[in-house]
Every structure is written in structure tokens, then in C-alpha cells.
């Protein structure tokens, strides 16, 4: 299974961009990168996913390097409510039409006033 | 549209008791899965299902049973509760096969085994 490596914690000033890095050097060519976040003890929330190209939605942007060995989640204007644990996950094909999401420990992003 | 509904939200069990954690989704998702989360840890996959009648084991399946008789429901059974099963349990669902967005998680069941 492709593993991901994230820094355990990061700080960001409110209103500034938050850039969260993730290494996934063993990713296979057809495996997607997903980002989720978990605020306090709530259920994880889907943010964005991508394969090769950069992606953007109303929540964030995802930048994937050309060799696909790393990616960066960008929250363009972080707010206090963005304080959460952010998980970078590689969706692993487990046979047939089966896929699994394997969560690591993620990055605790703290947005400071 | 309720999304993923988990019941109960909180539960205290005595060692050796059995119980079923309920999970229901109303989005006609094919995939459903159960995760547990321990303090300071990420989520670990217990069991998952790719459709009604089909289930498979995840990373930490021991002590848990699942079944999927309908598309909507995916209950998790603890056969004989142990203190090591004290955790927060999350159920998730998603469309299967094609990539059509991420998993939708429930709000969790907080289980304490004493």
C-alpha cells in the first residue's frame, strides 16, 4: 500500500494561505490522492482529490508534482474554523472494483488570530 | 437527505457484553466501511463492503462482525466486548468503482468498555 508522510503539526495566521505538504513516493500510477480533515472529534470531512492534474474546488486547491511523489493542499485564506487535523490519503486499489482509504496520523493545522 | 446516520452516539458496555453499532445511509452508495479511532491516532479500517451481500476485512477486523443485507445498512457487531475496543467508531459510505468524490462519514459512536 502506498504510504503518506505528513508533518505532525503546522501553524498559520488567520487570513493567510495554509500550505500542507504530503509525501507519497510509493504511489502507483492509477492511485488517487485524497485529502480529508477532522475538526475536533467530528467525523472526517472530504476536501478534495486528484490523480495527476492540479485541482481546485470551493474549499481548497490540490497541487500534485509532475512525478506524483508529493502533493500540497492549499487553503487560500485560512480562518479559525479551519483548525483541524488534515489527512493526506492514497486511495489503494485492493482488487476488482474494491478500494480502500488508509488514514495516517495527519497534520494538526492550527490557525492563529 | 440525512447522509450517514450512526446510532447510538454514546455507549458504555461491560466486558463480555455484545452489541451492534448501527450505520445507515440514504445516498444509495455502494461502498460502506467502518473505522475506529483511538486517542492521538488516525482512523483504522475494521471492515468494508462494496455492495449488498459482500463484505471484507480491513486492518483490524478481530472481535468484530459485519453483514450487508441491504444497500442502506451496514451494522457492526461486537461479539464479546473488551476494554481494548474502547474507541470512537466511524461509519463511512461512498460511490463505488468510479471516482465521484470522497467518502461521507457519520458523526461517530463513542464506545467505552469497562
Interface residues (C-beta under 8 A of the other chain):
Chain A: X32 X34 X36 X41 X42 X43 X44 X45 X46 X47 X49 X51 X87 X91 X94 X96 X97 X98 X99 X100 X101 X102 X103 X104 X105 X106
Chain B: X4 X31 X33 X35 X40 X41 X42 X43 X44 X45 X48 X50 X56 X58 X59 X88 X90 X92 X96 X97 X99 X101 X102 X103 X104 X105 X106 X107 X108
